[in-house]
């Protein structure tokens, strides 16, 4: 059964985008393709479609994107192990879409080998339904200190007998050293799994690096499978790692200004991708150490993996003072998920779901209270905004229940029920729905509240078109027949 694993010389070398592009390449050839990532670490998660028993789960956002590239619904088997960091040393462990507790880094290293059976079972399920499975690694296989018990890179590749192609990022520099160095530090058995290499993110005349590619082949013996140019269309795809967040470089001009503070455990920040591409919007993430802009028309508090900790972080940055001044000037504030919880009067964590049990006062901009307790909510939703009636679709992925007088003024109606809360003057609002801006109709209605006009298509269509353009580039620059042979396609 055909399979191919894309590993990288480090994080953020473009593995997720290349896997998505290759999924679309082979799907365009009429093959039934499935994406797979054994273990992911990200706070950008997606909710899967309900299975035959009606159960939903959560997986890494990148695998949901790759499922879209395959033109198939996302399932929990596509990312059976997901780690969602909520402190510097601890993370929520999600196995096949469901939370299995919080694990400290040291303890997880001891346990991860036991998860290999889960990973292999999910992989085999995908193999049984597909012509080709394209696997994405995590980090780098050359991190030999993590090799014992590995399930994300060579540990999986050898257990499942999946051939590997290694990606080097030339935009970072030292790409020859990265690839040749990986060859040098891998043991013989791991090295034998690698059948070729790919160079990613090249700018300029590709002929200028012909000698470099030949040098890599000479030193490693690996096949040169191509070099991808800088993929501008990758910017249209949802990112997985917060390292990509950056302030918009556009001048404001007559644009409406929207600012999002970069919380320390920011989650599902791809909620705002549609705003980044709106020509009438000057959108930007505000990094720690900078004040929220005084001329913002709208401040959005994003989702977070650790609401109480990030509420304290927000206050430590002085952003609570900036938000209060913004509201006094007549500005608007929108809270999404954890950001919604922060807008209320109090947040309580009686059972220590996020760490140490306790509570804290919220920003007090909505008359609601949140208790972090009960089962995690994971569901896909459809509904309409109030009062515009604009259609929305998205998903919920949160711990906690929020209630109070301001919920009598809901932001949306979902499945016939009121959802979210709005202040009496209408300038402060919050709700749990991610993907709020994806539908063009909903985005236009929300932007109209701050005086902006939207002329964009649905985000799903925008992303789908970008995937097709990326696939077309990879068809030109990669040796696709060689990749197919390595994968075992006949």
C-alpha positions, 0 to 999 in steps of 0.5 A: 500500500502506497505511502510517503513521509515528508520530514524536515531539517527543522520546524517551520521548513514548510512541511505542512504546506508541501504535504498539502500541495502534494495531496492536491497534486495526487488527488488531481490525478484521480487518486484517493489520498489521505494525510497523516501526522502521527504526533502534532504539537499545536494550539491551532486545532480543528474539529472533525466531522462526526463519525458514524456514531456521531462523535467529533474530535480535534486534530491539528489544523494542518491536517484539516487543511491537508484533508481539504487538499485531498477533498475528503472530510477530516477524521481523528485518524489523520492526527491521532496524537495532538499535544496542546501546550498550556504552559512552558512544560505541560501540554494537554494530550489529545488521543484520537480526538479526545482529551486524555489529560495534561502531561508534563514534558518529562513524563510524556517522553516516557509515555510516548512509545506506548502511543505507537500502537495507537499511531500505527492503528490509525495509519493502517485505517487510512491505508485501508481506505486510500490509494496513497497516504502522505505522512508529515513528520514533526520537527527534525529526525536529526534531533537525536536526543529525542530518538528513543521512543520516537513516534513522530519521525523515524520511529514511525517511519521504521515501524510502518516501513514508510519511505522518507523524503527530507526537506531543507529550507534554503530561505534560512540559509545553511541548507547544505549543512542542514541536509548533509548534517542530518545524513551525518548524525542519523544512524544507519537504519534511520538514514536508509529510510531516506530516499531523496531530498527536496529544497523549499522556499528558493527565491531567484534563479534556480540555476544559481543553486545547481551546484549546491544541489549536486553537492548535497547528492554527492555527500549524501547519495540521496536523490534530488527530487526538486526545489520549490520556489517561494510559494506566495500562495502559502500565505493564503493557507491557515498557519499552524505555528504562532511563529508566523504571526506578524504585524501587517506592513500596510499603511492604514490610509482610509482602512479600518484598523483591527488589532489582536493581542498575541497572547502567550498561549494564543490558539486558533489564530487562523480565525483571523486569516480572512481579515488579513486579506481584506483590502479595506482592513488594516489588520495586525497581531500586536506582540508582547511589549507593544501597546494596543494601537490607540486608533484601533476601530476594533480589538479582538481578544482571541482564543487561548489554551490557558484562559486564566494564565493568559488573562494574567499575561494580558494584564502584565502587558498593560493591555487591560489598560489599553482596552479600557481606554479603547472602550472609553473612546467608543471603540468596539471589542470582540472576544472569541472563545477564551477571549469571550471568557476574559470579557466577563466579570469572573473566570473560575477554575474550581477543579484546576482544569488549566493548572492550579485551581482558582479564579480571577476577575475578568475585564468586566466588559460583559455581564457574564461569568465563566466556570471552567468545568465539565466535558470539553465542547467539540462541535461544528456549528451553523447559524445566523448572526443577530441582528443581521441574519447573516449565515455563519459556520464554524466550530466550538472547541472549549472547556467551560460554560458562560452565563449571565444577563448579557447573554439575553442579547446573543451574538448569534442563533445556533441550532435555534438557541441563543449563543454569546453575549453583547453589551447593552450599547452593542459595542462589546460582544463575545462568543465561542464560535471559531471560523466566524469570519470564514463566510463572506456573508458573515464577514461583511456583516461584522465588518459593516459594524466598524464601517468596513466593506468586504469584497472577498469570497468565502475563505474556504474557496480562497484556500481551495484556489490557493491549493490548486495554484500551489499544486501546479507549482509543485507539478513543475518543480518536483519530480512527481513521477519519482515521488510516486515511485518512492511511495510505491504507486504503480 
